[in-house]
Amino acid sequence: MHMHKFEKIWLTFGIGCLVVFLTVVGVSAFYLGNKPASCLTTINPEKVDTTKPFDKPGLHKVEGKEWDYELVFVASAFSYNPAKVEVPLGAKVKVIATTKDVVHGFEMAGTNINMMLEPGYVSEYTTTFDKAGEFLVVCNEYCGTGHHLMFSKIEVVK
Amino acid sequence: MAKAELKTKHQTEIEDSSSLKGTLASVFILGLFIIVSWVSVYYLFVDRF
């Protein structure tokens, strides 16, 4: 089959890019262990307030785990519990969140923490809070008339 | 029968329609645009916590 020299060049270029992009995604998923926030842990949405760890929302220090703190959030129309929380700078934190009623979002603006909270499921994301400042947590899934009023604040302090 | 002689001294230059130079250029412009976008979004992801 005759193929123009230029065609060979751009086909090599295109296939090469595809290989590089897919390798990066593959390494991220299978070597670094990145996965979607919903970890398939289930919870009875009617008993969130009495189920651990959601009976005590907020920041908790933990021992003997890969992370130093667990930051527990409970979302409900139209607020987050806790409404404000302080996290020490440099702490490795596992953010654990769920919802009591409808689907809510959990986006910590300006960071990679961006999860969907579904009733009956627990969402989690582990990361190191290495930038100081005040971060806004907003709901980015339309949840009802008070959707735009639904927020929380996370302060990363030295 | 005598042929009518065409005296066209000036030849009109016709570009070779099988040339793929323009295609190559546009493929690489688009390719570089995609790479720059992908890398900048990836950098944003890596830089944030």
N, CA and C atoms of all chains as a GROMACS GRO file, in nm:
protein
  621
    1MET      N    1   0.084  -0.119   0.000
    1MET     CA    2   0.000   0.000   0.000
    1MET      C    3   0.088   0.125   0.000
    2HIS      N    4   0.059   0.211  -0.098
    2HIS     CA    5   0.138   0.334  -0.100
    2HIS      C    6   0.086   0.434   0.002
    3MET      N    7   0.178   0.488   0.075
    3MET     CA    8   0.138   0.589   0.173
    3MET      C    9   0.231   0.708   0.160
    4HIS      N   10   0.173   0.825   0.156
    4HIS     CA   11   0.252   0.948   0.146
    4HIS      C   12   0.341   0.962   0.270
    5LYS      N   13   0.458   1.021   0.248
    5LYS     CA   14   0.553   1.037   0.359
    5LYS      C   15   0.491   1.117   0.474
    6PHE      N   16   0.416   1.223   0.437
    6PHE     CA   17   0.354   1.307   0.540
    6PHE      C   18   0.250   1.230   0.621
    7GLU      N   19   0.178   1.142   0.549
    7GLU     CA   20   0.078   1.062   0.620
    7GLU      C   21   0.143   0.976   0.727
    8LYS      N   22   0.257   0.920   0.693
    8LYS     CA   23   0.330   0.838   0.791
    8LYS      C   24   0.369   0.923   0.912
    9ILE      N   25   0.413   1.047   0.880
    9ILE     CA   26   0.457   1.136   0.990
    9ILE      C   27   0.341   1.164   1.086
   10TRP      N   28   0.224   1.206   1.029
   10TRP     CA   29   0.118   1.244   1.123
   10TRP      C   30   0.050   1.125   1.189
   11LEU      N   31   0.051   1.011   1.123
   11LEU     CA   32  -0.004   0.892   1.188
   11LEU      C   33   0.084   0.850   1.306
   12THR      N   34   0.215   0.856   1.286
   12THR     CA   35   0.308   0.825   1.397
   12THR      C   36   0.288   0.921   1.512
   13PHE      N   37   0.277   1.049   1.478
   13PHE     CA   38   0.257   1.154   1.577
   13PHE      C   39   0.127   1.131   1.656
   14GLY      N   40   0.020   1.104   1.581
   14GLY     CA   41  -0.111   1.084   1.646
   14GLY      C   42  -0.114   0.961   1.735
   15ILE      N   43  -0.066   0.851   1.682
   15ILE     CA   44  -0.066   0.727   1.761
   15ILE      C   45   0.026   0.741   1.882
   16GLY      N   46   0.139   0.808   1.861
   16GLY     CA   47   0.233   0.832   1.972
   16GLY      C   48   0.167   0.911   2.085
   17CYS      N   49   0.092   1.017   2.049
   17CYS     CA   50   0.022   1.098   2.150
   17CYS      C   51  -0.078   1.012   2.226
   18LEU      N   52  -0.153   0.932   2.152
   18LEU     CA   53  -0.254   0.846   2.214
   18LEU      C   54  -0.190   0.752   2.316
   19VAL      N   55  -0.077   0.694   2.276
   19VAL     CA   56  -0.006   0.601   2.366
   19VAL      C   57   0.039   0.674   2.493
   20VAL      N   58   0.096   0.795   2.474
   20VAL     CA   59   0.144   0.871   2.591
   20VAL      C   60   0.028   0.905   2.684
   21PHE      N   61  -0.082   0.959   2.628
   21PHE     CA   62  -0.196   0.999   2.712
   21PHE      C   63  -0.253   0.879   2.788
   22LEU      N   64  -0.273   0.768   2.717
   22LEU     CA   65  -0.331   0.651   2.782
   22LEU      C   66  -0.237   0.592   2.887
   23THR      N   67  -0.105   0.600   2.862
   23THR     CA   68  -0.010   0.551   2.962
   23THR      C   69  -0.019   0.633   3.090
   24VAL      N   70  -0.029   0.766   3.074
   24VAL     CA   71  -0.040   0.853   3.192
   24VAL      C   72  -0.166   0.817   3.272
   25VAL      N   73  -0.277   0.799   3.203
   25VAL     CA   74  -0.402   0.763   3.271
   25VAL      C   75  -0.390   0.626   3.337
   26GLY      N   76  -0.327   0.532   3.266
   26GLY     CA   77  -0.309   0.396   3.320
   26GLY      C   78  -0.221   0.394   3.444
   27VAL      N   79  -0.109   0.467   3.440
   27VAL     CA   80  -0.020   0.474   3.557
   27VAL      C   81  -0.094   0.536   3.675
   28SER      N   82  -0.169   0.643   3.645
   28SER     CA   83  -0.245   0.710   3.751
   28SER      C   84  -0.345   0.615   3.817
   29ALA      N   85  -0.412   0.535   3.737
   29ALA     CA   86  -0.516   0.446   3.791
   29ALA      C   87  -0.457   0.322   3.857
   30PHE      N   88  -0.367   0.254   3.787
   30PHE     CA   89  -0.324   0.122   3.835
   30PHE      C   90  -0.200   0.125   3.923
   31TYR      N   91  -0.114   0.227   3.906
   31TYR     CA   92   0.006   0.234   3.989
   31TYR      C   93  -0.015   0.329   4.107
   32LEU      N   94  -0.068   0.449   4.079
   32LEU     CA   95  -0.090   0.546   4.186
   32LEU      C   96  -0.222   0.521   4.260
   33GLY      N   97  -0.307   0.440   4.202
   33GLY     CA   98  -0.430   0.401   4.272
   33GLY      C   99  -0.540   0.506   4.273
   34ASN      N  100  -0.536   0.600   4.179
   34ASN     CA  101  -0.644   0.700   4.172
   34ASN      C  102  -0.772   0.633   4.124
   35LYS      N  103  -0.883   0.670   4.188
   35LYS     CA  104  -1.010   0.609   4.152
   35LYS      C  105  -1.123   0.709   4.174
   36PRO      N  106  -1.241   0.679   4.124
   36PRO     CA  107  -1.353   0.770   4.149
   36PRO      C  108  -1.382   0.781   4.299
   37ALA      N  109  -1.439   0.897   4.338
   37ALA     CA  110  -1.457   0.924   4.481
   37ALA      C  111  -1.555   0.829   4.548
   38SER      N  112  -1.654   0.781   4.474
   38SER     CA  113  -1.750   0.691   4.535
   38SER      C  114  -1.685   0.554   4.546
   39CYS      N  115  -1.659   0.511   4.670
   39CYS     CA  116  -1.577   0.391   4.690
   39CYS      C  117  -1.663   0.267   4.709
   40LEU      N  118  -1.790   0.276   4.674
   40LEU     CA  119  -1.884   0.164   4.681
   40LEU      C  120  -1.920   0.122   4.824
   41THR      N  121  -1.877   0.202   4.923
   41THR     CA  122  -1.922   0.177   5.059
   41THR      C  123  -2.066   0.226   5.069
   42THR      N  124  -2.153   0.144   5.124
   42THR     CA  125  -2.293   0.185   5.133
   42THR      C  126  -2.329   0.221   5.277
   43ILE      N  127  -2.437   0.294   5.290
   43ILE     CA  128  -2.484   0.341   5.420
   43ILE      C  129  -2.636   0.357   5.410
   44ASN      N  130  -2.704   0.335   5.521
   44ASN     CA  131  -2.848   0.360   5.522
   44ASN      C  132  -2.870   0.511   5.536
   45PRO      N  133  -2.924   0.578   5.434
   45PRO     CA  134  -2.933   0.724   5.440
   45PRO      C  135  -3.024   0.776   5.552
   46GLU      N  136  -3.110   0.690   5.604
   46GLU     CA  137  -3.199   0.735   5.713
   46GLU      C  138  -3.131   0.726   5.849
   47LYS      N  139  -3.020   0.653   5.854
   47LYS     CA  140  -2.952   0.636   5.983
   47LYS      C  141  -2.812   0.695   5.981
   48VAL      N  142  -2.793   0.799   5.898
   48VAL     CA  143  -2.660   0.861   5.886
   48VAL      C  144  -2.613   0.915   6.020
   49ASP      N  145  -2.705   0.981   6.094
   49ASP     CA  146  -2.668   1.047   6.220
   49ASP      C  147  -2.623   0.949   6.328
   50THR      N  148  -2.659   0.823   6.315
   50THR     CA  149  -2.621   0.727   6.418
   50THR      C  150  -2.516   0.628   6.367
   51THR      N  151  -2.475   0.645   6.242
   51THR     CA  152  -2.377   0.553   6.185
   51THR      C  153  -2.237   0.614   6.194
   52LYS      N  154  -2.141   0.534   6.239
   52LYS     CA  155  -2.002   0.582   6.240
   52LYS      C  156  -1.951   0.594   6.098
   53PRO      N  157  -1.864   0.690   6.065
   53PRO     CA  158  -1.816   0.799   6.150
   53PRO      C  159  -1.905   0.923   6.143
   54PHE      N  160  -2.022   0.911   6.080
   54PHE     CA  161  -2.104   1.030   6.054
   54PHE      C  162  -2.181   1.079   6.177
   55ASP      N  163  -2.172   1.002   6.287
   55ASP     CA  164  -2.235   1.051   6.410
   55ASP      C  165  -2.155   1.167   6.469
   56LYS      N  166  -2.028   1.179   6.429
   56LYS     CA  167  -1.945   1.291   6.478
   56LYS      C  168  -1.878   1.359   6.360
   57PRO      N  169  -1.948   1.447   6.289
   57PRO     CA  170  -1.886   1.516   6.176
   57PRO      C  171  -1.774   1.610   6.223
   58GLY      N  172  -1.676   1.630   6.139
   58GLY     CA  173  -1.564   1.719   6.174
   58GLY      C  174  -1.431   1.649   6.153
   59LEU      N  175  -1.327   1.712   6.205
   59LEU     CA  176  -1.191   1.660   6.185
   59LEU      C  177  -1.150   1.572   6.303
   60HIS      N  178  -1.102   1.453   6.274
   60HIS     CA  179  -1.058   1.363   6.380
   60HIS      C  180  -0.919   1.311   6.349
   61LYS      N  181  -0.834   1.312   6.454
   61LYS     CA  182  -0.700   1.255   6.436
   61LYS      C  183  -0.711   1.104   6.448
   62VAL      N  184  -0.642   1.034   6.356
   62VAL     CA  185  -0.645   0.888   6.362
   62VAL      C  186  -0.503   0.834   6.371
   63GLU      N  187  -0.491   0.718   6.429
   63GLU     CA  188  -0.360   0.654   6.446
   63GLU      C  189  -0.355   0.525   6.365
   64GLY      N  190  -0.235   0.492   6.320
   64GLY     CA  191  -0.214   0.364   6.255
   64GLY      C  192  -0.276   0.348   6.118
   65LYS      N  193  -0.302   0.460   6.053
   65LYS     CA  194  -0.355   0.453   5.917
   65LYS      C  195  -0.261   0.528   5.824
   66GLU      N  196  -0.285   0.515   5.696
   66GLU     CA  197  -0.199   0.582   5.599
   66GLU      C  198  -0.217   0.733   5.601
   67TRP      N  199  -0.327   0.779   5.660
   67TRP     CA  200  -0.354   0.923   5.668
   67TRP      C  201  -0.360   0.964   5.814
   68ASP      N  202  -0.336   1.096   5.840
   68ASP     CA  203  -0.329   1.145   5.979
   68ASP      C  204  -0.465   1.186   6.034
   69TYR      N  205  -0.551   1.234   5.947
   69TYR     CA  206  -0.680   1.287   5.992
   69TYR      C  207  -0.792   1.232   5.905
   70GLU      N  208  -0.909   1.228   5.965
   70GLU     CA  209  -1.030   1.199   5.888
   70GLU      C  210  -1.123   1.319   5.900
   71LEU      N  211  -1.164   1.370   5.788
   71LEU     CA  212  -1.252   1.486   5.787
   71LEU      C  213  -1.390   1.439   5.741
   72VAL      N  214  -1.483   1.437   5.834
   72VAL     CA  215  -1.614   1.378   5.808
   72VAL      C  216  -1.716   1.489   5.780
   73PHE      N  217  -1.784   1.477   5.670
   73PHE     CA  218  -1.886   1.575   5.632
   73PHE      C  219  -2.019   1.506   5.608
   74VAL      N  220  -2.126   1.566   5.659
   74VAL     CA  221  -2.261   1.518   5.629
   74VAL      C  222  -2.333   1.631   5.555
   75ALA      N  223  -2.383   1.601   5.439
   75ALA     CA  224  -2.456   1.701   5.361
   75ALA      C  225  -2.605   1.674   5.369
   76SER      N  226  -2.682   1.782   5.378
   76SER     CA  227  -2.828   1.768   5.372
   76SER      C  228  -2.882   1.899   5.316
   77ALA      N  229  -3.004   1.897   5.268
   77ALA     CA  230  -3.059   2.019   5.209
   77ALA      C  231  -3.079   2.123   5.321
   78PHE      N  232  -3.019   2.236   5.320
   78PHE     CA  233  -2.921   2.287   5.226
   78PHE      C  234  -2.798   2.333   5.304
   79SER      N  235  -2.730   2.239   5.365
   79SER     CA  236  -2.613   2.276   5.444
   79SER      C  237  -2.517   2.158   5.457
   80TYR      N  238  -2.397   2.192   5.504
   80TYR     CA  239  -2.300   2.089   5.536
   80TYR      C  240  -2.276   2.092   5.686
   81ASN      N  241  -2.249   1.977   5.741
   81ASN     CA  242  -2.210   1.969   5.880
   81ASN      C  243  -2.071   1.905   5.884
   82PRO      N  244  -1.965   1.971   5.931
   82PRO     CA  245  -1.960   2.104   5.993
   82PRO      C  246  -1.966   2.217   5.890
   83ALA      N  247  -2.009   2.336   5.939
   83ALA     CA  248  -2.020   2.452   5.852
   83ALA      C  249  -1.885   2.519   5.832
   84LYS      N  250  -1.793   2.494   5.927
   84LYS     CA  251  -1.658   2.549   5.915
   84LYS      C  252  -1.564   2.458   5.992
   85VAL      N  253  -1.448   2.434   5.933
   85VAL     CA  254  -1.354   2.345   5.999
   85VAL      C  255  -1.211   2.390   5.970
   86GLU      N  256  -1.123   2.369   6.069
   86GLU     CA  257  -0.981   2.404   6.050
   86GLU      C  258  -0.898   2.278   6.035
   87VAL      N  259  -0.809   2.280   5.938
   87VAL     CA  260  -0.721   2.166   5.914
   87VAL      C  261  -0.577   2.216   5.921
   88PRO      N  262  -0.489   2.145   5.994
   88PRO     CA  263  -0.350   2.191   5.998
   88PRO      C  264  -0.279   2.172   5.864
   89LEU      N  265  -0.193   2.269   5.831
   89LEU     CA  266  -0.121   2.264   5.704
   89LEU      C  267  -0.030   2.141   5.697
   90GLY      N  268  -0.030   2.074   5.584
   90GLY     CA  269   0.058   1.960   5.563
   90GLY      C  270   0.000   1.828   5.610
   91ALA      N  271  -0.120   1.830   5.662
   91ALA     CA  272  -0.181   1.707   5.713
   91ALA      C  273  -0.232   1.621   5.598
   92LYS      N  274  -0.212   1.491   5.611
   92LYS     CA  275  -0.270   1.399   5.514
   92LYS      C  276  -0.410   1.363   5.563
   93VAL      N  277  -0.508   1.398   5.484
   93VAL     CA  278  -0.646   1.390   5.530
   93VAL      C  279  -0.728   1.301   5.438
   94LYS      N  280  -0.812   1.220   5.500
   94LYS     CA  281  -0.910   1.147   5.421
   94LYS      C  282  -1.045   1.216   5.441
   95VAL      N  283  -1.096   1.272   5.335
   95VAL     CA  284  -1.227   1.338   5.342
   95VAL      C  285  -1.334   1.231   5.318
   96ILE      N  286  -1.424   1.217   5.414
   96ILE     CA  287  -1.530   1.117   5.402
   96ILE      C  288  -1.663   1.191   5.408
   97ALA      N  289  -1.748   1.169   5.310
   97ALA     CA  290  -1.872   1.245   5.308
   97ALA      C  291  -1.988   1.161   5.257
   98THR      N  292  -2.105   1.197   5.303
   98THR     CA  293  -2.226   1.135   5.251
   98THR      C  294  -2.342   1.234   5.262
   99THR      N  295  -2.457   1.195   5.213
   99THR     CA  296  -2.574   1.282   5.216
   99THR      C  297  -2.689   1.212   5.286
  100LYS      N  298  -2.774   1.292   5.350
  100LYS     CA  299  -2.889   1.235   5.421
  100LYS      C  300  -3.015   1.228   5.335
  101ASP      N  301  -3.018   1.311   5.230
  101ASP     CA  302  -3.142   1.317   5.152
  101ASP      C  303  -3.121   1.297   5.002
  102VAL      N  304  -3.095   1.405   4.931
  102VAL     CA  305  -3.085   1.394   4.785
  102VAL      C  306  -2.938   1.397   4.742
  103VAL      N  307  -2.916   1.392   4.614
  103VAL     CA  308  -2.779   1.402   4.561
  103VAL      C  309  -2.726   1.543   4.584
  104HIS      N  310  -2.609   1.552   4.643
  104HIS     CA  311  -2.541   1.680   4.661
  104HIS      C  312  -2.402   1.670   4.598
  105GLY      N  313  -2.342   1.786   4.580
  105GLY     CA  314  -2.204   1.790   4.534
  105GLY      C  315  -2.115   1.829   4.650
  106PHE      N  316  -1.988   1.801   4.636
  106PHE     CA  317  -1.890   1.843   4.737
  106PHE      C  318  -1.767   1.888   4.663
  107GLU      N  319  -1.761   2.017   4.636
  107GLU     CA  320  -1.646   2.070   4.565
  107GLU      C  321  -1.572   2.168   4.652
  108MET      N  322  -1.447   2.138   4.680
  108MET     CA  323  -1.362   2.232   4.752
  108MET      C  324  -1.295   2.316   4.644
  109ALA      N  325  -1.344   2.438   4.629
  109ALA     CA  326  -1.303   2.521   4.516
  109ALA      C  327  -1.152   2.541   4.509
  110GLY      N  328  -1.097   2.524   4.392
  110GLY     CA  329  -0.953   2.543   4.370
  110GLY      C  330  -0.869   2.423   4.406
  111THR      N  331  -0.932   2.309   4.436
  111THR     CA  332  -0.857   2.187   4.466
  111THR      C  333  -0.913   2.071   4.384
  112ASN      N  334  -0.851   1.956   4.400
  112ASN     CA  335  -0.901   1.838   4.328
  112ASN      C  336  -1.012   1.766   4.403
  113ILE      N  337  -1.047   1.816   4.520
  113ILE     CA  338  -1.154   1.751   4.596
  113ILE      C  339  -1.287   1.793   4.534
  114ASN      N  340  -1.344   1.702   4.460
  114ASN     CA  341  -1.468   1.732   4.389
  114ASN      C  342  -1.543   1.601   4.374
  115MET      N  343  -1.644   1.583   4.461
  115MET     CA  344  -1.712   1.455   4.464
  115MET      C  345  -1.863   1.475   4.451
  116MET      N  346  -1.927   1.368   4.412
  116MET     CA  347  -2.073   1.367   4.409
  116MET      C  348  -2.115   1.286   4.532
  117LEU      N  349  -2.210   1.338   4.607
  117LEU     CA  350  -2.258   1.265   4.724
  117LEU      C  351  -2.395   1.208   4.691
  118GLU      N  352  -2.404   1.076   4.694
  118GLU     CA  353  -2.530   1.011   4.659
  118GLU      C  354  -2.591   0.947   4.782
  119PRO      N  355  -2.723   0.959   4.800
  119PRO     CA  356  -2.785   0.896   4.917
  119PRO      C  357  -2.760   0.745   4.915
  120GLY      N  358  -2.713   0.693   5.027
  120GLY     CA  359  -2.685   0.550   5.035
  120GLY      C  360  -2.541   0.512   5.008
  121TYR      N  361  -2.463   0.610   4.962
  121TYR     CA  362  -2.322   0.581   4.932
  121TYR      C  363  -2.230   0.677   5.008
  122VAL      N  364  -2.110   0.629   5.034
  122VAL     CA  365  -2.008   0.711   5.099
  122VAL      C  366  -1.904   0.749   4.993
  123SER      N  367  -1.868   0.877   4.989
  123SER     CA  368  -1.764   0.923   4.897
  123SER      C  369  -1.642   0.962   4.976
  124GLU      N  370  -1.524   0.930   4.926
  124GLU     CA  371  -1.404   0.968   4.999
  124GLU      C  372  -1.290   1.004   4.906
  125TYR      N  373  -1.201   1.088   4.960
  125TYR     CA  374  -1.085   1.133   4.882
  125TYR      C  375  -0.972   1.161   4.980
  126THR      N  376  -0.857   1.104   4.953
  126THR     CA  377  -0.742   1.122   5.042
  126THR      C  378  -0.639   1.211   4.975
  127THR      N  379  -0.594   1.314   5.048
  127THR     CA  380  -0.496   1.406   4.992
  127THR      C  381  -0.420   1.477   5.103
  128THR      N  382  -0.310   1.542   5.067
  128THR     CA  383  -0.232   1.619   5.164
  128THR      C  384  -0.263   1.767   5.144
  129PHE      N  385  -0.311   1.830   5.251
  129PHE     CA  386  -0.348   1.972   5.243
  129PHE      C  387  -0.219   2.054   5.254
  130ASP      N  388  -0.157   2.084   5.140
  130ASP     CA  389  -0.027   2.150   5.144
  130ASP      C  390  -0.030   2.297   5.102
  131LYS      N  391  -0.149   2.356   5.101
  131LYS     CA  392  -0.158   2.500   5.073
  131LYS      C  393  -0.244   2.564   5.181
  132ALA      N  394  -0.190   2.669   5.244
  132ALA     CA  395  -0.266   2.737   5.349
  132ALA      C  396  -0.370   2.828   5.287
  133GLY      N  397  -0.474   2.856   5.365
  133GLY     CA  398  -0.575   2.949   5.317
  133GLY      C  399  -0.715   2.902   5.351
  134GLU      N  400  -0.810   2.985   5.312
  134GLU     CA  401  -0.950   2.951   5.338
  134GLU      C  402  -1.011   2.899   5.208
  135PHE      N  403  -1.069   2.782   5.214
  135PHE     CA  404  -1.128   2.722   5.095
  135PHE      C  405  -1.279   2.710   5.111
  136LEU      N  406  -1.346   2.739   5.004
  136LEU     CA  407  -1.491   2.732   5.003
  136LEU      C  408  -1.535   2.595   4.952
  137VAL      N  409  -1.627   2.535   5.024
  137VAL     CA  410  -1.685   2.408   4.979
  137VAL      C  411  -1.825   2.440   4.927
  138VAL      N  412  -1.851   2.403   4.804
  138VAL     CA  413  -1.982   2.433   4.746
  138VAL      C  414  -2.048   2.306   4.694
  139CYS      N  415  -2.180   2.315   4.682
  139CYS     CA  416  -2.258   2.207   4.625
  139CYS      C  417  -2.268   2.233   4.475
  140ASN      N  418  -2.224   2.140   4.395
  140ASN     CA  419  -2.230   2.160   4.250
  140ASN      C  420  -2.325   2.063   4.180
  141GLU      N  421  -2.416   2.007   4.258
  141GLU     CA  422  -2.524   1.926   4.198
  141GLU      C  423  -2.653   1.993   4.242
  142TYR      N  424  -2.736   2.032   4.147
  142TYR     CA  425  -2.857   2.103   4.184
  142TYR      C  426  -2.943   2.016   4.276
  143CYS      N  427  -2.971   2.069   4.399
  143CYS     CA  428  -3.038   1.986   4.500
  143CYS      C  429  -3.170   2.044   4.547
  144GLY      N  430  -3.209   2.160   4.497
  144GLY     CA  431  -3.336   2.218   4.537
  144GLY      C  432  -3.328   2.369   4.544
  145THR      N  433  -3.432   2.430   4.602
  145THR     CA  434  -3.441   2.576   4.600
  145THR      C  435  -3.329   2.646   4.676
  146GLY      N  436  -3.272   2.579   4.775
  146GLY     CA  437  -3.165   2.644   4.853
  146GLY      C  438  -3.026   2.605   4.809
  147HIS      N  439  -3.016   2.546   4.692
  147HIS     CA  440  -2.889   2.494   4.639
  147HIS      C  441  -2.776   2.597   4.644
  148HIS      N  442  -2.808   2.720   4.602
  148HIS     CA  443  -2.703   2.823   4.594
  148HIS      C  444  -2.660   2.874   4.731
  149LEU      N  445  -2.736   2.839   4.836
  149LEU     CA  446  -2.700   2.885   4.970
  149LEU      C  447  -2.618   2.780   5.044
  150MET      N  448  -2.596   2.667   4.980
  150MET     CA  449  -2.533   2.554   5.046
  150MET      C  450  -2.381   2.563   5.034
  151PHE      N  451  -2.314   2.589   5.147
  151PHE     CA  452  -2.168   2.596   5.144
  151PHE      C  453  -2.109   2.565   5.281
  152SER      N  454  -1.980   2.544   5.280
  152SER     CA  455  -1.904   2.524   5.402
  152SER      C  456  -1.766   2.582   5.380
  153LYS      N  457  -1.689   2.595   5.488
  153LYS     CA  458  -1.555   2.652   5.471
  153LYS      C  459  -1.452   2.563   5.537
  154ILE      N  460  -1.342   2.542   5.469
  154ILE     CA  461  -1.230   2.467   5.526
  154ILE      C  462  -1.111   2.562   5.532
  155GLU      N  463  -1.059   2.580   5.652
  155GLU     CA  464  -0.944   2.668   5.668
  155GLU      C  465  -0.820   2.584   5.692
  156VAL      N  466  -0.722   2.598   5.605
  156VAL     CA  467  -0.596   2.526   5.623
  156VAL      C  468  -0.501   2.622   5.693
  157VAL      N  469  -0.466   2.590   5.819
  157VAL     CA  470  -0.389   2.683   5.902
  157VAL      C  471  -0.252   2.625   5.937
  158LYS      N  472  -0.155   2.716   5.957
  158LYS     CA  473  -0.019   2.673   5.994
  158LYS      C  474  -0.014   2.634   6.140
  159MET      N  475  -0.436   1.945  -4.313
  159MET     CA  476  -0.493   2.068  -4.258
  159MET      C  477  -0.398   2.128  -4.155
  160ALA      N  478  -0.378   2.252  -4.174
  160ALA     CA  479  -0.282   2.316  -4.082
  160ALA      C  480  -0.344   2.336  -3.945
  161LYS      N  481  -0.260   2.309  -3.851
  161LYS     CA  482  -0.308   2.328  -3.713
  161LYS      C  483  -0.295   2.474  -3.673
  162ALA      N  484  -0.394   2.522  -3.607
  162ALA     CA  485  -0.384   2.658  -3.553
  162ALA      C  486  -0.286   2.656  -3.437
  163GLU      N  487  -0.185   2.735  -3.452
  163GLU     CA  488  -0.080   2.733  -3.349
  163GLU      C  489  -0.119   2.819  -3.230
  164LEU      N  490  -0.108   2.760  -3.119
  164LEU     CA  491  -0.137   2.836  -2.998
  164LEU      C  492  -0.007   2.894  -2.946
  165LYS      N  493  -0.003   3.023  -2.941
  165LYS     CA  494   0.122   3.085  -2.895
  165LYS      C  495   0.106   3.133  -2.752
  166THR      N  496   0.101   3.040  -2.666
  166THR     CA  497   0.092   3.078  -2.525
  166THR      C  498   0.229   3.060  -2.463
  167LYS      N  499   0.298   3.169  -2.455
  167LYS     CA  500   0.434   3.163  -2.402
  167LYS      C  501   0.433   3.157  -2.249
  168HIS      N  502   0.340   3.235  -2.193
  168HIS     CA  503   0.337   3.237  -2.045
  168HIS      C  504   0.254   3.118  -1.994
  169GLN      N  505   0.320   3.037  -1.914
  169GLN     CA  506   0.250   2.921  -1.858
  169GLN      C  507   0.191   2.957  -1.723
  170THR      N  508   0.065   2.922  -1.708
  170THR     CA  509   0.005   2.947  -1.576
  170THR      C  510   0.054   2.838  -1.481
  171GLU      N  511   0.102   2.883  -1.366
  171GLU     CA  512   0.154   2.786  -1.270
  171GLU      C  513   0.040   2.722  -1.193
  172ILE      N  514   0.029   2.596  -1.206
  172ILE     CA  515  -0.075   2.525  -1.134
  172ILE      C  516  -0.010   2.451  -1.017
  173GLU      N  517  -0.062   2.474  -0.900
  173GLU     CA  518  -0.006   2.407  -0.782
  173GLU      C  519  -0.041   2.259  -0.788
  174ASP      N  520   0.053   2.180  -0.750
  174ASP     CA  521   0.033   2.036  -0.751
  174ASP      C  522  -0.074   2.000  -0.648
  175SER      N  523  -0.187   1.952  -0.698
  175SER     CA  524  -0.300   1.928  -0.608
  175SER      C  525  -0.278   1.808  -0.516
  176SER      N  526  -0.174   1.730  -0.546
  176SER     CA  527  -0.148   1.616  -0.459
  176SER      C  528  -0.056   1.652  -0.343
  177SER      N  529  -0.016   1.782  -0.336
  177SER     CA  530   0.071   1.824  -0.227
  177SER      C  531  -0.004   1.820  -0.094
  178LEU      N  532   0.060   1.767   0.008
  178LEU     CA  533  -0.004   1.755   0.139
  178LEU      C  534   0.057   1.848   0.243
  179LYS      N  535   0.131   1.949   0.194
  179LYS     CA  536   0.198   2.041   0.288
  179LYS      C  537   0.100   2.110   0.382
  180GLY      N  538  -0.008   2.161   0.323
  180GLY     CA  539  -0.107   2.233   0.403
  180GLY      C  540  -0.173   2.141   0.505
  181THR      N  541  -0.200   2.019   0.460
  181THR     CA  542  -0.262   1.921   0.549
  181THR      C  543  -0.170   1.890   0.666
  182LEU      N  544  -0.041   1.872   0.632
  182LEU     CA  545   0.057   1.842   0.737
  182LEU      C  546   0.062   1.956   0.839
  183ALA      N  547   0.065   2.079   0.786
  183ALA     CA  548   0.070   2.195   0.876
  183ALA      C  549  -0.053   2.200   0.965
  184SER      N  550  -0.172   2.179   0.907
  184SER     CA  551  -0.293   2.190   0.990
  184SER      C  552  -0.303   2.076   1.091
  185VAL      N  553  -0.257   1.958   1.051
  185VAL     CA  554  -0.258   1.845   1.145
  185VAL      C  555  -0.169   1.877   1.265
  186PHE      N  556  -0.050   1.935   1.238
  186PHE     CA  557   0.040   1.963   1.350
  186PHE      C  558  -0.006   2.081   1.435
  187ILE      N  559  -0.070   2.180   1.372
  187ILE     CA  560  -0.124   2.292   1.450
  187ILE      C  561  -0.231   2.240   1.546
  188LEU      N  562  -0.322   2.158   1.494
  188LEU     CA  563  -0.427   2.101   1.578
  188LEU      C  564  -0.366   2.010   1.686
  189GLY      N  565  -0.268   1.930   1.644
  189GLY     CA  566  -0.202   1.839   1.739
  189GLY      C  567  -0.135   1.914   1.853
  190LEU      N  568  -0.064   2.021   1.820
  190LEU     CA  569   0.003   2.099   1.924
  190LEU      C  570  -0.098   2.166   2.016
  191PHE      N  571  -0.209   2.212   1.959
  191PHE     CA  572  -0.315   2.271   2.041
  191PHE      C  573  -0.368   2.170   2.142
  192ILE      N  574  -0.393   2.048   2.094
  192ILE     CA  575  -0.445   1.943   2.184
  192ILE      C  576  -0.342   1.910   2.293
  193ILE      N  577  -0.214   1.900   2.254
  193ILE     CA  578  -0.110   1.867   2.352
  193ILE      C  579  -0.097   1.977   2.457
  194VAL      N  580  -0.094   2.102   2.411
  194VAL     CA  581  -0.081   2.214   2.506
  194VAL      C  582  -0.200   2.215   2.603
  195SER      N  583  -0.323   2.195   2.551
  195SER     CA  584  -0.441   2.193   2.638
  195SER      C  585  -0.431   2.079   2.739
  196TRP      N  586  -0.396   1.960   2.690
  196TRP     CA  587  -0.390   1.841   2.776
  196TRP      C  588  -0.285   1.861   2.886
  197VAL      N  589  -0.167   1.908   2.847
  197VAL     CA  590  -0.059   1.925   2.944
  197VAL      C  591  -0.095   2.030   3.048
  198SER      N  592  -0.159   2.142   3.003
  198SER     CA  593  -0.191   2.246   3.100
  198SER      C  594  -0.297   2.198   3.200
  199VAL      N  595  -0.395   2.123   3.154
  199VAL     CA  596  -0.497   2.070   3.244
  199VAL      C  597  -0.434   1.966   3.339
  200TYR      N  598  -0.345   1.885   3.286
  200TYR     CA  599  -0.277   1.785   3.369
  200TYR      C  600  -0.191   1.852   3.475
  201TYR      N  601  -0.121   1.960   3.436
  201TYR     CA  602  -0.040   2.033   3.532
  201TYR      C  603  -0.127   2.091   3.643
  202LEU      N  604  -0.243   2.144   3.604
  202LEU     CA  605  -0.337   2.199   3.701
  202LEU      C  606  -0.378   2.091   3.802
  203PHE      N  607  -0.407   1.972   3.752
  203PHE     CA  608  -0.446   1.859   3.837
  203PHE      C  609  -0.334   1.819   3.933
  204VAL      N  610  -0.210   1.815   3.881
  204VAL     CA  611  -0.096   1.773   3.965
  204VAL      C  612  -0.063   1.879   4.069
  205ASP      N  613  -0.077   2.005   4.030
  205ASP     CA  614  -0.039   2.115   4.118
  205ASP      C  615  -0.136   2.133   4.235
  206ARG      N  616  -0.264   2.101   4.214
  206ARG     CA  617  -0.363   2.119   4.321
  206ARG      C  618  -0.360   2.000   4.414
  207PHE      N  619  -0.410   2.024   4.538
  207PHE     CA  620  -0.418   1.908   4.628
  207PHE      C  621  -0.559   1.852   4.631
   0.00000   0.00000   0.00000
